[in-house]
Amino acid sequence: MPMSPPRRTELIRWARKRGAYVVEDDYDGEFRYDRQPVGALQQMDPEHVVYAGTVSKSLAPGLRLGWLACPRSLMGIWPPPRPPWTGETA
C-alpha cells in the first residue's frame, strides 16, 4: 500500500533534516490498474532517495534485471555493478 501524500512529504523532510537517505523499492510501481500510479518518492528529492527498480515481474523473472538510481553523493561510494555473466546474485 502506498504512503499518503502527507506521509511521503514528512518522510522526505525527515531525511533532509537528518542528512539521511530513504531507500525506495519500487518493484511494482507500474502495476496500478484500479487507480492512478503513485509517483516515485525519488522525484520529490533525488539527493535523499535511493531508487531501486526492476523489470523482473513484467519482462522476464529469469532475467533478474534491476537498477539503482543513487544520489550524486553516493556515486563514488556504491560498489560497481557486476557483469551479468557471473551468475552471482546480489
SULPECOR-V770454 format. One record per helix or strand. SS is the DSSP state (A for helix, B for strand). FROM is the first residue (numbers start at 0). TO is the last residue. If there is no record, write none. Layout:
SS,FROM,TO / SS,FROM,TO
//
This chain:
A,4,17 / B,21,24 / A,40,42 / B,48,53 / A,60,62 / B,65,68 / A,71,73 / A,83,85
//
